Amino acid sequence: MPRTAIAFLVAVTAAAQPAPSPLPTDAEIRQILTDRIDTYKQSVGIAVGIISPEGRRIVTYGSLDQIDPRPLTGDTLFETGSVTKIFTSLLLADMVKKGEVALNDPLSKYLPSSVKVPEHNGHPITLVDLSTHTSGLPRDAGNLPSASISDWEAGYSYDKLYEFLSSYKLTREPGSRFDYSNLGVSLLAIALANRAGTDYLTLLQQRILVPLALNSTAIILSPELDRRFAAGHNFRLYPAPAMNFKIFAGAGAIRSTANDLLTFLAAFLGYDQTTLAPAMASMFDVSRPMAPPGARILARAEQIHLGWISEPTKGATINWHNGATFGFQSFIGFDPKARTGVVVLSNTHYTGVEDIGMHILNPKVDLKSAKKLKPAKQRTEVPVEGAILDRYAGTYNVSKEDFYKVTPVDGHLKMDGPPDPIDFYFPESNLTFFSKQFDGEITFKLDAKGSPTEFTWSNSAGKSKRYKKIN
């Protein structure tokens, strides 16, 4: 079709669409950030980047650290967490376009022959299953060691990862149901790097970062980038350690800036020309429902593509992903029809920044209410004897699929289970422990002999749940 005809069709299609709501002004966005930081104590600093037909702009509020008053800029680096998964899936799409892999290739094809990758009824886990979180694998590897919060991968190895994978039993057919899996995307990154004969960091650098000139995006920071790296903070605004991903790098290791991520979005929106454009477009050729089969009629029509989630939002469909680490939260999203994109980066792990990003992209989407933005209750950590912590070790559950494994480590408790990501709970007393990452506390109940029989998890909203000890 001639270019003039294509341009005419694009113009007609655009004219047929309702005019998008005007994007919030810089002053309106800064007020949102001021409220989040000063009123609700949700962060120490937040950077927002916007790209639209009118150009790019950066709005920031807050500082690099509570003890470092330097203001944030568009060139401040943040941990992006699971936004990394978009980059990993773009690697997949690019390697498919180059004929190096196929979406339906089994994972086993790109792992050592000694690894037994689980199947279900003869159906293997494929690369597209890993990218769309439909592999049937759990959120995280179940044999992660009882590492401290400052080095959560300590003592782990590829051999241990492959040992877990070889022993895992799938409960359903791959591709049949969405279940978010850091493990799955990590394995995808490992498989792609193996196919390319290199490591994930090098593959990312060669295939995405250099072609797009993302010079402030990295996994391992140079001294110059490190000087611009914001300090992370947890839910209660205490300092949080950096997350140094190794084996699981493909699921959450990337650090980046608002400016670099706007450049990344500019390529998806067609403002910048890149050789990756065909791969970027092909990421949306794959579409799988996120809701369970029985709820798809009633649930919102979210779809998972290669890396990206698409969601209808009051008249506009937004492609997006978020991310979180121990001390950071992130959002990246774009409206392909309006050709607008937004990045939100926070140097604090709190209740999330997704609503800010969605609201900027579509002002009809409401921001979180004040009820959901209450400042965290301040807690005081106290020392507890190791013998007391040891008695809480074990498995607690209320159903076959809902349980926690409790492990004492470094003066606190590691909580690991399918209901939630791994978290650490710190003692406020001999019986009560609190999370620094989330609004939650656990209180143990003891029998006459002083042995725990259960614990109750609760939060400030009044929600609670009991977990009985089974071993």
C-alpha positions as CSV (number, residue, x, y, z in Angstrom):
1,M,0.0,0.0,0.0
2,P,1.4,3.5,-0.9
3,R,2.6,5.6,2.0
4,T,0.0,8.3,1.1
5,A,-2.8,5.7,1.5
6,I,-1.3,4.6,4.8
7,A,-1.1,8.2,6.1
8,F,-4.7,8.7,5.0
9,L,-5.9,5.7,6.8
10,V,-4.0,6.7,10.0
11,A,-5.6,10.2,9.8
12,V,-9.1,8.8,9.3
13,T,-8.7,6.3,12.2
14,A,-7.3,9.1,14.4
15,A,-10.2,11.4,13.5
16,A,-12.7,8.6,14.3
17,Q,-11.3,8.2,17.8
18,P,-12.7,10.4,20.7
19,A,-10.3,13.2,21.7
20,P,-8.2,12.0,24.6
21,S,-8.4,13.8,27.9
22,P,-5.6,16.4,28.2
23,L,-2.6,15.2,30.1
24,P,-2.1,16.7,33.6
25,T,0.1,19.8,33.7
26,D,3.5,19.8,35.4
27,A,2.0,21.7,38.4
28,E,-0.8,19.1,38.7
29,I,1.7,16.2,38.6
30,R,4.0,17.9,41.1
31,Q,1.1,18.3,43.5
32,I,0.4,14.6,43.3
33,L,4.0,13.9,44.1
34,T,4.1,16.4,46.9
35,D,1.0,14.8,48.5
36,R,2.5,11.3,48.2
37,I,5.8,12.4,49.8
38,D,4.9,15.1,52.3
39,T,1.4,14.2,53.4
40,Y,1.2,10.4,53.1
41,K,4.9,9.6,53.5
42,Q,4.8,7.2,50.6
43,S,8.3,7.9,49.3
44,V,11.4,9.9,49.7
45,G,11.6,10.9,46.0
46,I,9.6,10.3,42.8
47,A,10.5,11.1,39.2
48,V,7.9,11.2,36.5
49,G,8.6,11.2,32.7
50,I,6.0,12.0,30.1
51,I,6.3,11.7,26.3
52,S,3.5,12.8,23.9
53,P,3.1,14.5,20.5
54,E,4.0,17.7,22.3
55,G,7.4,16.4,23.3
56,R,9.0,15.1,26.5
57,R,9.0,16.5,30.1
58,I,10.3,15.5,33.5
59,V,8.6,16.3,36.8
60,T,10.3,15.3,40.1
61,Y,9.8,15.9,43.8
62,G,11.9,14.8,46.7
63,S,15.5,13.8,47.1
64,L,18.0,11.0,46.5
65,D,18.0,10.0,50.2
66,Q,16.7,11.2,53.5
67,I,20.3,12.2,54.4
68,D,21.2,13.3,50.9
69,P,19.2,16.4,50.0
70,R,20.2,16.4,46.3
71,P,17.0,16.7,44.2
72,L,16.0,14.0,41.8
73,T,16.4,14.7,38.0
74,G,15.5,12.8,34.9
75,D,19.0,11.3,35.0
76,T,18.7,9.8,38.6
77,L,19.0,6.0,38.5
78,F,16.4,3.8,40.2
79,E,16.0,0.0,40.5
80,T,13.2,-0.8,38.1
81,G,12.4,-4.3,39.4
82,S,10.0,-6.2,37.1
83,V,10.1,-3.6,34.4
84,T,13.2,-5.6,33.5
85,K,10.8,-8.3,32.2
86,I,9.8,-6.1,29.3
87,F,13.5,-6.0,28.2
88,T,13.8,-9.7,28.6
89,S,10.7,-10.3,26.4
90,L,12.0,-7.8,23.8
91,L,15.1,-9.9,23.6
92,L,12.9,-12.9,22.9
93,A,10.9,-11.1,20.2
94,D,14.1,-9.9,18.6
95,M,15.7,-13.3,18.6
96,V,12.5,-14.7,17.0
97,K,12.6,-12.1,14.3
98,K,16.2,-13.0,13.6
99,G,15.3,-16.7,13.4
100,E,17.5,-17.7,16.4
101,V,14.6,-19.1,18.4
102,A,10.9,-19.8,18.0
103,L,8.2,-18.8,20.5
104,N,7.1,-22.4,20.7
105,D,10.6,-23.8,21.3
106,P,10.6,-25.9,24.5
107,L,12.7,-24.4,27.4
108,S,14.6,-27.7,27.6
109,K,16.1,-27.0,24.2
110,Y,18.3,-24.2,25.7
111,L,19.2,-25.7,29.1
112,P,21.8,-28.3,29.8
113,S,20.7,-31.8,28.8
114,S,21.0,-32.9,32.5
115,V,18.1,-30.6,33.5
116,K,14.7,-32.3,33.5
117,V,12.2,-29.5,32.7
118,P,8.8,-30.5,33.9
119,E,5.9,-31.2,31.5
120,H,2.2,-31.9,32.0
121,N,0.4,-34.5,30.0
122,G,3.2,-34.4,27.5
123,H,3.0,-30.7,27.0
124,P,6.4,-28.9,27.5
125,I,7.0,-25.4,28.8
126,T,7.8,-23.1,25.9
127,L,9.5,-19.8,25.6
128,V,6.2,-18.0,25.0
129,D,4.8,-19.6,28.2
130,L,7.7,-18.2,30.2
131,S,7.2,-14.7,28.7
132,T,3.5,-14.6,29.3
133,H,3.6,-16.1,32.9
134,T,1.6,-19.2,31.8
135,S,4.3,-21.8,32.3
136,G,2.8,-23.3,35.5
137,L,6.0,-22.6,37.4
138,P,5.8,-21.0,40.8
139,R,6.5,-17.3,41.5
140,D,10.0,-18.1,42.9
141,A,12.3,-21.1,43.2
142,G,11.3,-23.1,46.3
143,N,14.8,-23.9,47.3
144,L,16.2,-20.4,47.7
145,P,18.4,-20.4,50.8
146,S,17.6,-18.5,54.0
147,A,19.6,-15.6,52.9
148,S,19.7,-12.3,54.7
149,I,17.7,-9.4,53.2
150,S,21.0,-7.7,52.2
151,D,22.0,-10.6,50.0
152,W,19.0,-12.7,49.2
153,E,20.7,-14.8,46.5
154,A,23.6,-15.7,48.7
155,G,24.6,-19.4,48.4
156,Y,22.4,-20.0,45.4
157,S,23.7,-21.4,42.1
158,Y,22.6,-22.6,38.7
159,D,23.0,-26.1,39.9
160,K,20.5,-25.5,42.7
161,L,18.1,-23.7,40.3
162,Y,18.3,-26.7,37.9
163,E,17.8,-29.1,40.8
164,F,14.6,-27.3,41.8
165,L,13.4,-27.2,38.2
166,S,14.1,-30.9,37.7
167,S,12.1,-31.8,40.8
168,Y,9.1,-29.5,40.3
169,K,5.8,-31.1,39.3
170,L,3.4,-29.0,37.2
171,T,-0.2,-29.1,38.2
172,R,-1.7,-28.0,34.9
173,E,-0.8,-27.7,31.2
174,P,1.6,-25.0,30.3
175,G,-0.1,-22.1,28.5
176,S,-3.4,-22.7,30.1
177,R,-3.4,-20.2,32.9
178,F,-1.7,-16.9,34.0
179,D,0.3,-17.1,37.2
180,Y,3.0,-14.5,37.7
181,S,6.4,-16.1,37.9
182,N,9.8,-14.4,38.5
183,L,11.3,-17.9,38.1
184,G,9.8,-18.3,34.7
185,V,11.1,-15.1,33.2
186,S,14.5,-15.7,34.8
187,L,14.7,-19.0,33.0
188,L,13.7,-17.3,29.8
189,A,16.6,-14.9,30.2
190,I,19.0,-17.8,30.9
191,A,17.7,-19.8,27.9
192,L,18.1,-16.8,25.5
193,A,21.6,-16.1,26.8
194,N,22.6,-19.8,26.3
195,R,21.2,-19.7,22.8
196,A,23.3,-16.6,22.0
197,G,26.4,-18.1,23.6
198,T,26.8,-15.3,26.1
199,D,25.4,-14.1,29.5
200,Y,22.3,-12.1,30.0
201,L,24.1,-8.8,30.8
202,T,26.1,-8.9,27.6
203,L,23.0,-10.0,25.5
204,L,21.0,-7.1,26.9
205,Q,23.8,-4.6,26.2
206,Q,24.4,-5.8,22.7
207,R,20.8,-6.2,21.6
208,I,18.9,-3.4,23.3
209,L,21.0,-0.9,25.4
210,V,23.5,0.0,22.7
211,P,21.0,0.1,19.7
212,L,18.7,2.3,21.7
213,A,21.5,4.4,23.2
214,L,20.3,3.7,26.7
215,N,23.5,4.9,28.2
216,S,22.2,5.3,31.8
217,T,20.6,1.8,31.9
218,A,22.6,-1.0,33.4
219,I,22.7,-3.9,35.8
220,I,26.2,-3.3,37.1
221,L,26.8,0.4,37.7
222,S,29.9,2.2,36.7
223,P,31.3,4.8,39.3
224,E,29.7,7.6,37.3
225,L,26.3,5.9,37.2
226,D,26.6,5.0,40.9
227,R,26.9,8.6,41.8
228,R,23.5,9.2,40.3
229,F,21.9,6.2,41.9
230,A,19.1,7.0,44.4
231,A,19.1,5.3,47.8
232,G,16.3,2.8,48.3
233,H,13.8,2.9,51.2
234,N,11.4,0.4,52.5
235,F,7.7,0.7,53.5
236,R,8.5,2.5,56.7
237,L,11.1,4.8,55.0
238,Y,14.0,3.0,56.6
239,P,17.1,2.5,54.3
240,A,16.7,-0.6,52.1
241,P,19.6,-2.6,50.6
242,A,20.1,-2.7,46.9
243,M,19.0,-5.9,45.2
244,N,22.0,-7.4,43.5
245,F,20.4,-9.9,41.1
246,K,22.6,-12.6,39.7
247,I,20.9,-15.8,38.5
248,F,17.5,-14.1,38.5
249,A,18.7,-11.0,36.7
250,G,16.3,-11.3,33.8
251,A,13.3,-10.8,36.1
252,G,14.3,-7.7,37.9
253,A,18.0,-6.5,37.7
254,I,17.8,-3.4,35.5
255,R,18.5,0.1,36.9
256,S,17.6,3.0,34.8
257,T,16.5,6.7,34.6
258,A,13.3,8.5,33.6
259,N,15.1,9.9,30.6
260,D,16.3,6.5,29.4
261,L,13.0,4.9,29.8
262,L,11.3,7.7,27.9
263,T,13.8,6.9,25.1
264,F,12.7,3.3,25.4
265,L,9.0,4.3,25.1
266,A,9.8,6.7,22.2
267,A,10.9,3.6,20.2
268,F,7.6,1.8,21.0
269,L,5.6,4.9,20.1
270,G,7.4,5.4,16.8
271,Y,9.0,8.8,17.7
272,D,12.5,7.3,17.3
273,Q,13.4,5.0,14.5
274,T,15.1,1.7,15.5
275,T,16.0,-1.6,14.1
276,L,14.1,-3.1,17.0
277,A,10.8,-1.7,15.8
278,P,9.6,-5.0,14.2
279,A,10.4,-6.9,17.3
280,M,8.6,-4.3,19.5
281,A,5.5,-4.5,17.3
282,S,5.5,-8.3,17.4
283,M,5.4,-8.4,21.2
284,F,1.6,-7.6,20.9
285,D,1.0,-10.3,18.4
286,V,0.8,-12.7,21.4
287,S,-2.1,-12.2,23.7
288,R,-3.3,-14.4,26.6
289,P,-6.0,-13.6,29.2
290,M,-4.8,-12.9,32.7
291,A,-8.1,-13.8,34.5
292,P,-8.7,-17.5,35.5
293,P,-11.0,-19.3,33.0
294,G,-14.1,-19.2,35.3
295,A,-13.8,-15.4,35.8
296,R,-12.9,-14.1,32.4
297,I,-16.4,-13.0,31.5
298,L,-16.8,-10.9,34.7
299,A,-13.2,-9.8,35.1
300,R,-11.6,-6.8,33.4
301,A,-10.1,-7.7,30.0
302,E,-6.4,-7.6,31.0
303,Q,-4.2,-9.4,28.5
304,I,-0.6,-10.5,28.9
305,H,1.5,-10.1,25.8
306,L,5.3,-10.7,25.5
307,G,6.3,-8.8,28.6
308,W,3.6,-6.1,28.4
309,I,0.2,-6.1,30.1
310,S,-2.7,-4.3,28.3
311,E,-5.6,-3.0,30.3
312,P,-8.8,-1.1,29.3
313,T,-9.0,2.1,31.4
314,K,-12.2,4.1,30.9
315,G,-12.0,4.7,27.2
316,A,-8.3,4.0,26.6
317,T,-6.2,0.8,26.5
318,I,-2.9,1.1,28.3
319,N,0.1,-1.1,27.7
320,W,2.1,-1.2,31.0
321,H,4.2,-3.0,33.5
322,N,5.3,-2.2,37.1
323,G,8.2,-3.2,39.2
324,A,9.2,-3.4,42.9
325,T,12.4,-4.2,44.8
326,F,13.2,-4.0,48.5
327,G,13.6,-0.2,48.2
328,F,12.1,1.0,44.9
329,Q,8.9,0.9,42.8
330,S,8.4,1.7,39.1
331,F,5.8,2.0,36.4
332,I,6.1,2.2,32.6
333,G,3.1,2.5,30.3
334,F,1.9,3.9,27.0
335,D,-1.3,4.6,25.1
336,P,-0.6,3.6,21.5
337,K,-3.6,5.5,20.1
338,A,-2.8,8.8,21.8
339,R,1.0,8.2,21.4
340,T,1.6,9.1,25.0
341,G,3.9,7.3,27.5
342,V,4.6,7.7,31.1
343,V,7.4,6.5,33.5
344,V,7.1,6.8,37.3
345,L,10.1,5.9,39.5
346,S,10.1,6.0,43.3
347,N,13.0,5.4,45.6
348,T,10.7,3.8,48.2
349,H,8.8,0.5,48.3
350,Y,5.3,1.5,49.4
351,T,1.7,1.0,48.1
352,G,2.7,1.4,44.5
353,V,2.9,4.1,41.8
354,E,0.8,2.4,39.2
355,D,-2.2,4.7,39.8
356,I,0.0,7.8,39.2
357,G,1.1,6.4,35.9
358,M,-2.4,5.4,34.8
359,H,-3.9,8.7,35.9
360,I,-1.4,10.7,33.9
361,L,-2.0,8.6,30.8
362,N,-5.8,8.7,31.3
363,P,-7.0,11.4,33.8
364,K,-10.3,9.6,33.9
365,V,-8.6,6.9,36.0
366,D,-8.8,7.9,39.7
367,L,-5.8,8.2,42.0
368,K,-5.7,6.1,45.1
369,S,-8.0,7.4,47.9
370,A,-6.6,8.9,51.1
371,K,-7.8,5.7,52.9
372,K,-5.3,3.7,50.9
373,L,-2.5,6.2,51.4
374,K,-2.2,6.3,55.2
375,P,1.3,6.8,56.5
376,A,2.9,3.6,57.8
377,K,2.6,2.9,61.5
378,Q,6.0,3.4,63.1
379,R,7.5,0.3,64.7
380,T,10.5,-0.4,66.9
381,E,12.6,-3.5,66.3
382,V,13.8,-5.2,69.5
383,P,16.4,-8.0,69.9
384,V,15.0,-11.5,70.5
385,E,16.9,-14.6,71.6
386,G,17.8,-17.1,68.9
387,A,16.1,-19.9,70.8
388,I,12.8,-18.0,70.7
389,L,13.1,-17.4,66.9
390,D,14.0,-21.1,66.4
391,R,10.8,-22.3,67.9
392,Y,8.8,-20.5,65.2
393,A,10.5,-22.4,62.4
394,G,8.3,-24.6,60.3
395,T,5.4,-24.7,57.9
396,Y,2.0,-23.0,58.5
397,N,-1.0,-23.4,56.4
398,V,-4.8,-23.1,56.1
399,S,-5.2,-25.0,52.8
400,K,-3.2,-27.1,50.3
401,E,-2.3,-24.0,48.3
402,D,-2.0,-21.4,51.0
403,F,0.9,-21.8,53.3
404,Y,4.1,-20.1,54.7
405,K,7.5,-21.5,55.5
406,V,9.0,-19.7,58.4
407,T,12.8,-19.7,58.8
408,P,14.9,-17.7,61.4
409,V,17.7,-15.7,59.8
410,D,19.9,-12.9,61.2
411,G,17.7,-12.1,64.1
412,H,14.4,-12.0,62.2
413,L,12.1,-14.4,60.3
414,K,12.0,-15.1,56.7
415,M,8.5,-15.8,55.4
416,D,8.3,-17.8,52.2
417,G,5.1,-19.1,50.6
418,P,2.9,-19.1,47.4
419,P,0.5,-16.5,48.7
420,D,3.1,-13.7,48.6
421,P,6.7,-12.9,47.6
422,I,9.4,-13.7,50.1
423,D,9.4,-11.2,52.9
424,F,11.2,-10.7,56.2
425,Y,9.5,-10.0,59.5
426,F,11.3,-8.2,62.4
427,P,10.6,-8.7,66.1
428,E,8.6,-6.0,68.0
429,S,8.3,-8.5,70.9
430,N,8.8,-12.2,71.5
431,L,5.4,-12.9,69.9
432,T,4.8,-10.0,67.4
433,F,6.8,-9.4,64.2
434,F,6.4,-6.7,61.5
435,S,7.3,-6.3,57.9
436,K,9.4,-3.4,56.6
437,Q,8.2,-4.0,53.1
438,F,4.4,-4.2,53.5
439,D,1.7,-3.2,55.9
440,G,1.6,-6.4,57.8
441,E,2.4,-8.0,61.1
442,I,2.3,-11.5,62.5
443,T,1.5,-12.6,66.0
444,F,2.2,-16.1,67.2
445,K,-0.1,-18.2,69.5
446,L,1.7,-20.7,71.8
447,D,0.4,-23.8,73.6
448,A,0.9,-24.5,77.3
449,K,4.4,-25.8,76.6
450,G,5.4,-22.6,74.8
451,S,5.4,-24.1,71.3
452,P,3.7,-22.2,68.5
453,T,0.4,-23.6,67.2
454,E,-0.4,-20.8,64.7
455,F,0.1,-17.2,63.8
456,T,-2.3,-14.5,62.7
457,W,-1.3,-12.1,59.9
458,S,-3.0,-8.7,60.0
459,N,-2.7,-5.2,58.6
460,S,-3.8,-1.7,59.5
461,A,-6.9,-2.0,57.4
462,G,-8.3,-4.7,59.7
463,K,-7.6,-7.6,57.5
464,S,-6.4,-10.8,59.1
465,K,-5.7,-14.4,58.4
466,R,-4.7,-17.4,60.6
467,Y,-2.1,-19.9,59.6
468,K,-1.9,-23.1,61.6
469,K,1.4,-24.8,62.2
470,I,1.6,-28.3,60.5
471,N,5.3,-29.2,61.1
